[in-house]
């Protein structure tokens, strides 16, 4: 028994280290690029780049369809069943490609309807390769079989090549199109390579799945998909809204602070991602142990993220000037200071979502996320009109705490206070 536990602990440690290094590559290295991009493109050009990237990454999130949780869940439970793995892999990849294709068609149809879309239509089209590359990269597969090192190696290669290419080739404002081309080509190449590794090394066979199987996995991931849509509606969509109605300079200020918070908040995201497959197995054996381990995890998250939030708030001017390489404007400082409070609840988003998925409460998750998205839709226009970008930032902060509070209350208090078991098989 001890040998088994030791092996399991070693696997969790390896996966955590791999994902931690991956987060450093995904967030900190691009963050280090900001001073160079701002110097070359200007804050306005960086704002345009962030606007284009937000449109593309919205498609990435849509095509994910919640599979980073639902597909990981199925792969984790069937890792010793090659035939089932082939079915899951083929079905998920097919669905993701269909969704991505529909999204690209939708964006193309939108271009003539909005002036900003029409103005940047060439840049939008150049970014499509980013979406296709992300779709082909089966992160959910490697996470489900707990082989996160492959995600690290491939993403590390992607980031390093991308960064070197930027320094060598992006030299002036007019090179914004080149920046998007490089991003598309490299992301697409790495996505194809990851797919090749899954097929060759892990012997996954791509097969044509009947519509009934596709429908099954669509149904399995439906509530997660709707939840994902709702989350992106009140996060990424806010950058798109600013891109449509505010100046590129304001979008640039907003995007810089968002990237800083995402980078810092996501550094410890490997904790929840690494433990997710493990806690699925814990839940299968013991409901009480599942809740107990998650309570301890919640405390650890708070003890880490609260001081980090205070540090970012008090050092906002220094952080902005260090990263951007230019003197921080008062508005930019104020935006980052408000956003810094979201770090307190940042990791609870993934932890509580993972718990609700594990205990089969995706319908409830869907309902509260739609409520949050509805509040964003209702409040964003008047706040933007009367208070500008600061109104949007305060709205993001409010929604982050609102959503986390409802999830936490439901999981840890509501059922217990009613004298019910919190876990439902």
Backbone torsions as a table, in degrees:
resi	resn	phi	psi	omega
1	UNK	NA	-44.1	-179.5
2	UNK	-64.8	-36.8	178.6
3	UNK	-63.2	-40.3	178.9
4	UNK	-65.7	-43.5	179.9
5	UNK	-65.1	-38.9	179.1
6	UNK	-64.4	-41.0	178.6
7	UNK	-65.6	-40.3	179.6
8	UNK	-65.9	-41.2	178.3
9	UNK	-64.5	-39.6	178.8
10	UNK	-64.7	-40.5	179.0
11	UNK	-65.0	-42.6	178.1
12	UNK	-63.0	-41.1	-180.0
13	UNK	-64.5	-43.9	179.0
14	UNK	-61.7	-43.7	-179.3
15	UNK	-66.5	-39.2	179.2
16	UNK	-64.3	-45.8	-180.0
17	UNK	-62.3	-42.0	179.1
18	UNK	-61.8	-44.8	-179.0
19	UNK	-71.6	-33.0	177.0
20	UNK	-64.1	-46.1	176.9
21	UNK	-63.5	-35.5	178.0
22	UNK	-63.2	-41.8	178.6
23	UNK	-64.0	-38.4	177.0
24	UNK	-60.5	-41.0	178.8
25	UNK	-69.8	-40.0	-175.3
26	UNK	-71.5	-33.0	-171.8
27	UNK	-116.9	-45.7	-175.6
28	UNK	-73.2	-42.2	179.2
29	UNK	-62.7	-47.1	175.1
30	UNK	-61.0	-31.4	178.8
31	UNK	-64.8	-35.5	178.2
32	UNK	-69.3	-19.1	178.1
33	UNK	-77.6	-19.8	-173.4
34	UNK	-56.3	-45.8	178.7
35	UNK	-56.6	-40.9	-179.6
36	UNK	-67.9	-44.0	-179.1
37	UNK	-66.0	-37.9	178.7
38	UNK	-66.9	-38.7	178.6
39	UNK	-66.1	-39.2	-177.3
40	UNK	-81.7	-47.0	-174.6
41	UNK	-91.8	-23.0	-170.8
42	UNK	83.2	161.8	179.0
43	UNK	-61.3	-38.0	179.1
44	UNK	-63.5	-45.4	178.8
45	UNK	-63.9	-37.8	176.6
46	UNK	-65.3	-35.6	176.4
47	UNK	-64.0	-41.7	177.1
48	UNK	-63.1	-44.3	178.8
49	UNK	-59.7	-43.1	179.1
50	UNK	-65.2	-37.2	177.9
51	UNK	-63.4	-47.2	179.2
52	UNK	-63.5	-44.1	-178.5
53	UNK	-64.9	-35.9	178.8
54	UNK	-63.0	-40.3	177.9
55	UNK	-61.2	-45.6	-178.5
56	UNK	-67.8	-45.1	-177.8
57	UNK	-68.9	-24.3	172.8
58	UNK	-62.6	-40.7	176.5
59	UNK	-65.0	-36.3	177.2
60	UNK	-61.3	-46.2	179.8
61	UNK	-65.5	-38.4	178.3
62	UNK	-62.7	-46.3	-177.2
63	UNK	-71.7	-21.9	174.5
64	UNK	-62.0	-32.3	173.2
65	UNK	55.9	20.7	-176.6
66	UNK	78.6	8.4	-177.6
67	UNK	-67.6	-20.6	177.7
68	UNK	-62.7	-18.2	174.5
69	UNK	-106.9	-53.9	-174.6
70	UNK	-68.8	-43.5	179.0
71	UNK	-69.5	-38.7	175.6
72	UNK	-59.5	-41.3	178.5
73	UNK	-59.1	-49.6	-178.2
74	UNK	-68.1	-40.8	178.7
75	UNK	-63.1	-42.3	-178.8
76	UNK	-61.2	-40.8	-178.2
77	UNK	-76.8	-20.4	-174.7
78	UNK	-119.9	25.7	-174.1
79	UNK	-62.9	-21.6	-179.8
80	UNK	-99.0	13.0	-179.2
81	UNK	-122.6	89.0	-174.7
82	UNK	-56.7	-38.6	-179.5
83	UNK	-64.4	-41.1	178.7
84	UNK	-68.9	-37.6	177.1
85	UNK	-60.1	-43.7	178.2
86	UNK	-59.6	-41.4	-179.7
87	UNK	-64.5	-48.2	-178.9
88	UNK	-62.3	-48.1	-176.9
89	UNK	-60.4	-49.5	-177.6
90	UNK	-64.7	-41.5	-179.4
91	UNK	-65.0	-47.4	-177.3
92	UNK	-64.7	-45.0	-179.7
93	UNK	-62.8	-40.9	178.4
94	UNK	-62.1	-46.5	-179.6
95	UNK	-62.2	-43.7	-179.3
96	UNK	-62.5	-40.3	179.3
97	UNK	-66.6	-38.3	178.5
98	UNK	-64.9	-46.8	-179.7
99	UNK	-62.4	-43.8	-180.0
100	UNK	-61.5	-41.7	179.7
101	UNK	-63.7	-43.4	178.9
102	UNK	-64.2	-37.8	179.7
103	UNK	-65.8	-42.8	179.7
104	UNK	-62.8	-40.5	176.9
105	UNK	-63.2	-41.7	179.2
106	UNK	-61.3	-44.7	179.7
107	UNK	-63.8	-41.4	178.7
108	UNK	-61.5	-39.3	179.1
109	UNK	-69.6	-26.6	-179.8
110	UNK	-77.6	-25.0	-172.6
111	UNK	-52.0	-45.8	-178.8
112	UNK	-72.0	-11.9	-172.5
113	UNK	-89.8	-18.1	-178.6
114	UNK	-126.7	134.6	-178.2
115	UNK	-60.2	-43.7	-178.9
116	UNK	-65.9	-37.4	177.0
117	UNK	-64.3	-41.7	-179.3
118	UNK	-67.4	-38.9	-179.2
119	UNK	-63.7	-37.6	-176.3
120	UNK	-109.4	22.9	-171.2
121	UNK	-62.2	-35.2	178.7
122	UNK	-66.0	-41.1	178.6
123	UNK	-65.6	-39.0	178.7
124	UNK	-61.1	-45.3	-179.1
125	UNK	-65.2	-38.7	179.4
126	UNK	-63.4	-23.1	-177.8
127	UNK	-86.1	-4.2	-175.8
128	UNK	-61.2	-30.0	-179.7
129	UNK	-62.9	-28.1	177.5
130	UNK	-62.6	-43.8	179.6
131	UNK	-64.0	-47.8	-177.9
132	UNK	-64.8	-38.9	178.8
133	UNK	-64.6	-41.1	178.0
134	UNK	-65.8	-35.9	179.5
135	UNK	-64.8	-40.1	-176.7
136	UNK	-75.2	-21.0	-178.7
137	UNK	-79.3	107.9	-175.8
138	UNK	-83.1	66.4	179.3
139	UNK	-56.3	-41.2	-178.8
140	UNK	-59.4	-32.7	178.9
141	UNK	-70.1	-50.8	-179.1
142	UNK	-64.1	-34.2	178.3
143	UNK	-70.8	-38.7	-179.5
144	UNK	-65.3	-37.7	178.4
145	UNK	-89.6	4.0	177.6
146	UNK	57.8	47.4	173.9
147	UNK	-119.4	62.1	-174.4
148	UNK	-68.8	-16.9	-179.2
149	UNK	-60.5	-32.1	179.9
150	UNK	-67.9	-36.0	176.1
151	UNK	-63.9	-41.8	-179.2
152	UNK	-63.0	-50.4	-176.0
153	UNK	-61.2	-47.2	-175.9
154	UNK	-69.5	-43.7	178.8
155	UNK	-68.5	-34.9	176.9
156	UNK	-62.6	-44.5	176.8
157	UNK	-61.1	-43.7	179.4
158	UNK	-58.3	-50.0	-175.3
159	UNK	-65.9	-42.9	-177.1
160	UNK	-65.9	-43.9	178.2
161	UNK	-63.9	-40.9	-179.7
162	UNK	-62.8	-45.7	-178.4
163	UNK	-65.5	-45.1	178.2
164	UNK	-61.2	-39.8	-179.8
165	UNK	-64.2	-38.8	179.6
166	UNK	-63.7	-47.5	-178.8
167	UNK	-63.4	-32.7	-176.8
168	UNK	-84.0	-29.1	-168.8
169	UNK	-119.3	-27.3	-178.4
170	UNK	-91.9	107.3	-170.9
171	UNK	-122.3	-17.3	-176.5
172	UNK	-150.6	172.2	-174.9
173	UNK	-56.4	-38.1	-177.3
174	UNK	-69.6	-5.5	-179.1
175	UNK	-88.0	10.9	178.5
176	UNK	-58.8	-39.8	178.2
177	UNK	-63.0	-37.2	178.8
178	UNK	-66.3	-37.4	177.4
179	UNK	-58.7	-43.3	-179.8
180	UNK	-72.2	-35.6	176.9
181	UNK	-63.1	-46.3	178.7
182	UNK	-59.7	-45.2	179.6
183	UNK	-60.0	-43.5	-178.7
184	UNK	-66.2	-48.4	-176.8
185	UNK	-63.2	-45.8	-176.6
186	UNK	-69.3	-42.4	179.2
187	UNK	-63.9	-41.5	179.2
188	UNK	-65.3	-41.1	-179.7
189	UNK	-64.1	-43.2	-179.7
190	UNK	-68.8	-37.4	177.4
191	UNK	-61.1	-42.9	178.2
192	UNK	-65.4	-40.1	178.8
193	UNK	-63.7	-42.4	179.1
194	UNK	-63.0	-40.4	178.2
195	UNK	-63.9	-40.0	179.2
196	UNK	-63.2	-42.5	179.4
197	UNK	-63.2	-42.3	179.4
198	UNK	-60.7	-38.2	-176.9
199	UNK	-77.2	-44.9	-174.0
200	UNK	-81.7	-49.5	-175.1
201	UNK	-78.1	-40.4	-176.3
202	UNK	-101.7	9.3	171.4
203	UNK	58.1	31.0	175.9
204	UNK	-73.9	132.2	179.5
205	UNK	-107.7	123.6	176.8
206	UNK	-81.3	122.8	-178.1
207	UNK	-130.8	153.2	176.1
208	UNK	-75.5	120.9	-177.3
209	UNK	-97.5	142.5	177.5
210	UNK	-64.9	158.1	-179.5
211	UNK	-58.4	-31.5	-179.4
212	UNK	-63.5	-36.3	178.3
213	UNK	-71.3	-43.2	178.0
214	UNK	-60.8	-41.6	179.2
215	UNK	-63.6	-38.1	179.9
216	UNK	-60.5	-48.7	-178.3
217	UNK	-73.4	-29.1	172.0
218	UNK	-63.7	-44.2	179.8
219	UNK	-65.9	-40.9	179.7
220	UNK	-60.7	-37.4	-176.6
221	UNK	-98.7	5.7	-172.5
222	UNK	-59.0	-51.6	-177.3
223	UNK	-65.2	-34.3	176.4
224	UNK	-68.1	-37.4	177.7
225	UNK	-63.3	-47.1	178.5
226	UNK	-62.5	-39.6	178.0
227	UNK	-63.3	-43.3	179.5
228	UNK	-62.0	-43.0	178.5
229	UNK	-59.5	-43.4	-179.2
230	UNK	-65.2	-43.2	179.3
231	UNK	-60.4	-48.3	-179.1
232	UNK	-65.8	-28.1	-178.4
233	UNK	-64.7	-34.6	-178.4
234	UNK	-104.0	7.7	175.1
235	UNK	-116.7	-76.4	-179.0
236	UNK	-60.5	-37.4	-176.0
237	UNK	-61.8	-26.6	-179.8
238	UNK	-66.2	-34.4	175.2
239	UNK	-67.9	-38.6	178.6
240	UNK	-65.7	-41.4	177.8
241	UNK	-60.2	-45.5	177.9
242	UNK	-63.3	-37.8	179.1
243	UNK	-63.9	-30.9	-179.1
244	UNK	-81.7	-33.8	-170.6
245	UNK	-119.1	-8.4	179.4
246	UNK	-117.6	169.8	-178.8
247	UNK	-74.8	153.8	176.4
248	UNK	-55.9	-30.5	178.7
249	UNK	-63.2	-44.9	178.8
250	UNK	-65.5	-42.2	177.4
251	UNK	-60.2	-39.8	178.4
252	UNK	-61.9	-45.8	177.5
253	UNK	-58.5	-47.7	-178.0
254	UNK	-62.3	-47.4	-175.5
255	UNK	-64.7	-37.1	179.3
256	UNK	-61.0	-46.9	-179.7
257	UNK	-65.8	-39.4	178.2
258	UNK	-60.7	-43.9	-179.1
259	UNK	-65.7	-37.4	177.8
260	UNK	-63.6	-46.1	-179.8
261	UNK	-65.6	-42.2	178.7
262	UNK	-62.4	-41.8	-179.5
263	UNK	-63.2	-48.5	-178.8
264	UNK	-70.4	-42.0	-178.2
265	UNK	-68.5	-30.5	-175.2
266	UNK	-88.7	-7.5	-179.3
267	UNK	-58.2	-36.4	-179.0
268	UNK	-100.1	6.2	176.2
269	UNK	-57.8	-29.1	175.6
270	UNK	-55.3	-24.3	177.5
271	UNK	-59.7	-51.9	-177.6
272	UNK	-71.9	-35.9	-179.2
273	UNK	-69.3	-38.8	179.4
274	UNK	-68.4	-41.6	-176.0
275	UNK	-77.8	-16.0	-175.4
276	UNK	-57.6	-54.9	178.4
277	UNK	-61.7	-36.8	179.2
278	UNK	-63.5	-45.3	-178.5
279	UNK	-70.5	-23.9	172.5
280	UNK	-61.5	-44.8	179.4
281	UNK	-69.0	-36.3	176.6
282	UNK	-60.6	-43.9	180.0
283	UNK	-61.2	-35.8	179.8
284	UNK	-63.8	-27.7	-176.2
285	UNK	-98.7	-34.3	-174.3
286	UNK	-155.4	116.3	176.5
287	UNK	-63.6	-45.5	-175.8
288	UNK	-64.5	-41.6	179.6
289	UNK	-64.9	-36.4	177.9
290	UNK	-60.2	-48.1	179.7
291	UNK	-67.0	-42.0	-178.7
292	UNK	-60.7	-45.5	-179.1
293	UNK	-66.2	-35.8	179.4
294	UNK	-72.1	-33.2	175.1
295	UNK	-62.0	-45.9	179.3
296	UNK	-63.1	-40.0	178.4
297	UNK	-62.3	-39.8	179.0
298	UNK	-61.5	-40.7	179.8
299	UNK	-66.2	-43.7	178.9
300	UNK	-60.5	-42.9	179.5
301	UNK	-60.3	-45.0	-179.3
302	UNK	-63.4	-44.2	-177.3
303	UNK	-64.6	-24.9	178.5
304	UNK	-88.4	-45.5	-170.2
305	UNK	-79.6	-28.5	-179.4
306	UNK	-63.9	-51.2	177.1
307	UNK	-61.6	-35.2	178.6
308	UNK	-62.6	-40.7	178.1
309	UNK	-61.7	-46.2	179.1
310	UNK	-61.8	-41.7	-179.8
311	UNK	-62.2	-45.0	-179.7
312	UNK	-64.9	-41.8	179.7
313	UNK	-60.1	-46.6	-175.5
314	UNK	-75.9	-18.0	-176.5
315	UNK	-115.8	21.6	-173.5
316	UNK	-57.2	-46.7	-178.3
317	UNK	-62.0	-44.9	-180.0
318	UNK	-62.7	-44.5	-179.4
319	UNK	-61.1	-46.9	-178.6
320	UNK	-63.8	-43.6	-178.9
321	UNK	-69.0	-34.3	178.6
322	UNK	-68.3	-42.4	-176.2
323	UNK	-77.7	-44.4	-175.2
324	UNK	-84.8	-23.9	-179.2
325	UNK	79.1	6.9	178.6
326	UNK	-130.4	163.8	179.6
327	UNK	-63.5	131.7	-177.9
328	UNK	-73.4	130.8	177.0
329	UNK	-79.9	149.6	-179.5
330	UNK	-54.5	-40.6	179.9
331	UNK	-63.3	-42.9	180.0
332	UNK	-63.9	-40.5	178.2
333	UNK	-62.4	-44.6	-178.6
334	UNK	-63.3	-39.6	178.2
335	UNK	-60.8	-48.0	-178.4
336	UNK	-66.4	-37.3	179.3
337	UNK	-62.3	-41.9	178.2
338	UNK	-66.5	-45.0	-179.5
339	UNK	-62.4	-27.8	-175.4
340	UNK	-58.9	-29.0	-179.3
341	UNK	-68.6	-22.7	179.5
342	UNK	-68.3	-19.3	179.0
343	UNK	-61.8	-28.6	-178.5
344	UNK	-59.0	-38.9	-175.4
345	UNK	-109.4	6.1	-172.1
346	UNK	-56.8	-51.7	-175.5
347	UNK	-74.8	-21.0	177.8
348	UNK	-64.8	-25.5	178.6
349	UNK	-57.3	-49.7	-179.7
350	UNK	-75.6	-38.4	-179.0
351	UNK	-62.7	-51.1	-177.3
352	UNK	-68.1	-34.3	176.0
353	UNK	-64.5	-44.6	177.6
354	UNK	-59.2	-40.0	179.4
355	UNK	-65.0	-44.7	-178.9
356	UNK	-65.4	-35.8	176.8
357	UNK	-66.9	-43.2	-177.6
358	UNK	-64.0	-38.6	-178.7
359	UNK	-90.9	14.8	174.6
360	UNK	63.2	40.9	176.7
361	UNK	-115.2	41.2	-179.8
362	UNK	-69.5	-26.5	177.8
363	UNK	-65.3	-43.6	176.7
364	UNK	-63.9	-42.4	177.4
365	UNK	-57.1	-43.4	179.1
366	UNK	-60.9	-43.6	-177.0
367	UNK	-63.4	-45.1	-176.8
368	UNK	-73.3	-31.0	177.5
369	UNK	-70.4	-36.6	176.7
370	UNK	-67.8	-36.3	175.4
371	UNK	-61.0	-43.4	179.7
372	UNK	-64.7	-43.7	178.3
373	UNK	-62.9	-36.8	178.4
374	UNK	-64.8	-41.0	176.9
375	UNK	-63.2	-40.0	178.4
376	UNK	-62.1	-44.1	-179.6
377	UNK	-63.3	-39.2	-177.8
378	UNK	-73.1	-39.8	-171.6
379	UNK	-93.5	-25.3	-175.1
380	UNK	-59.6	-49.2	-177.5
381	UNK	-59.6	-49.5	180.0
382	UNK	-67.2	-35.4	179.2
383	UNK	-67.2	-39.8	177.7
384	UNK	-66.0	-39.4	-177.9
385	UNK	-68.5	-45.9	-174.1
386	UNK	-87.3	-32.9	-173.2
387	UNK	-120.5	-1.0	177.9
388	UNK	68.8	-149.1	-175.6
389	UNK	-64.6	-31.3	178.7
390	UNK	-62.0	-37.1	176.4
391	UNK	-61.0	-38.9	178.6
392	UNK	-67.3	-37.3	-179.7
393	UNK	-67.5	-45.5	177.7
394	UNK	-62.3	-35.6	177.8
395	UNK	-63.8	-43.6	179.2
396	UNK	-61.5	-41.6	179.1
397	UNK	-64.1	-46.6	-179.8
398	UNK	-59.7	-45.5	-177.2
399	UNK	-66.7	-34.9	178.7
400	UNK	-62.3	-45.8	179.6
401	UNK	-72.5	-36.7	178.9
402	UNK	-60.5	-49.0	-177.5
403	UNK	-66.7	-43.8	-179.4
404	UNK	-64.1	-39.9	-179.2
405	UNK	-63.4	-43.1	-179.4
406	UNK	-66.1	-45.1	178.7
407	UNK	-59.1	-50.5	-176.5
408	UNK	-62.8	-42.9	179.7
409	UNK	-62.5	-44.4	-178.1
410	UNK	-63.0	-44.1	-175.1
411	UNK	-71.6	-47.9	-169.0
412	UNK	-97.6	-15.1	-174.1
413	UNK	-126.7	-45.4	-168.2
414	UNK	-56.3	-54.6	-176.8
415	UNK	-69.4	-36.4	-179.5
416	UNK	-66.1	-38.9	178.7
417	UNK	-66.4	-25.0	177.6
418	UNK	-88.5	0.9	178.4
419	UNK	76.5	23.5	179.9
420	UNK	-107.9	160.3	172.3
421	UNK	-74.3	141.8	-175.5
422	UNK	-79.1	-24.5	-176.3
423	UNK	-102.2	137.2	178.1
424	UNK	-122.3	128.2	-177.7
425	UNK	-74.8	NA	NA
